[in-house]
Amino acid sequence: MSSDSNDHLRRQRMLGAWALDACSAEERRQVDTHLAVCAECAAEAARLRSAVDLLHPHMDLDLAPTLRAEVLGACLGARAPEVSVPDYAQPYDAETARLDALLADLSEDEWSTAVQLEWLEEGDTATRSVSVAGVVGHLLAVDGMVGKSLGLPDPLTPSEDETGAPQDRTEALWRQLGFTAEDRRADSADGPGALRETWRDHAYELIRTCSFAGGGVADIAVPYGDGGVLPLRLALLDRAFETWIHAADIAAAVDYPYNPPVPEHLRILIAVAVQMLPSVLAARRQAGLASPPLPVVEPGASARSLRLQIEGESGGEWYVPLDGVEEAAGPDNCVSHVVLDEVEFCRLAAGHLTPRTVAAGQRGDPTATLEFLYAAASMSRL
């Protein structure tokens, strides 16, 4: 048998490995060279490669954002959990898991990326540029307020917690972790992995404690500083909302796609925020930040209300009382109509949109509209 025939047989026997990308670089070079001059082997190589494509279809390696919920749903459908996460803690459970997945994807350098935080303060937008690590430290500091109410260890040293207010606790924890004042970058040799683990473990213990306690802890008072107190069920929804907002801040800083919460959770967060708006507006009036309510003096007249329409799968329609008479809220004396997208409303409540920008194009009494939008934005904080 000639040398050319031996070479042909050798290359022909290598075609299977070549089609599966299982040969060495030198073997691949030899096969490629042979295919360029041998029509018979070139045709066989094309058939083999087509067969391999059928065995290994091209797939998107990015996991679907709903995969975790689908897998958990399938598991729970097969067997109910012995201890379930209470309804009020489920959004926080989901949002901490999503943020943890995002943090797991970050490189060590990305933990130092500048993240722009925004909130409403004294009627104007306040901003703070911190690192990703600084954002996680902030979440840990405020989550610790809820944990303390459940008897969990506080991540903040007791001597540092002077006022119990979220911003003061955040500044204190940054100092405790060795963050520099300039960029909130930790000087600790442990690196960002240790901070992520501390935050994640604290969140897990919060959820675990609520789950084992059932409904018995839902109404425990959680002090938020400055005299503010929330029942634990609302405090955990507040933590779910802030976790999502700051996760989206981090994702935007590192150019990472990040979706809103699933519709059933987003619907809960929106409904709670709308429910709190009348008391927020009343507090702003007491502080002289909004005009006083109009007295109802005419016989048969009703207190004013504002129609809030939130569009999207998680939205809805509400009549918000403007004069402190909640039972009178309705269409009879509606003076303003505010229409917002579901995510737009949440960004307003997070202080990421200015009330005056959102007021453009809204219908009705401009003063009532603007005061309502400022009340929504004033729910935000660092």
Order of alpha helices (4+ residues) and beta strands (2+ residues): alpha-alpha-alpha-alpha-alpha-alpha-beta-beta-alpha-alpha-alpha-beta-beta-alpha-alpha-beta-beta-beta-alpha-alpha-beta-alpha
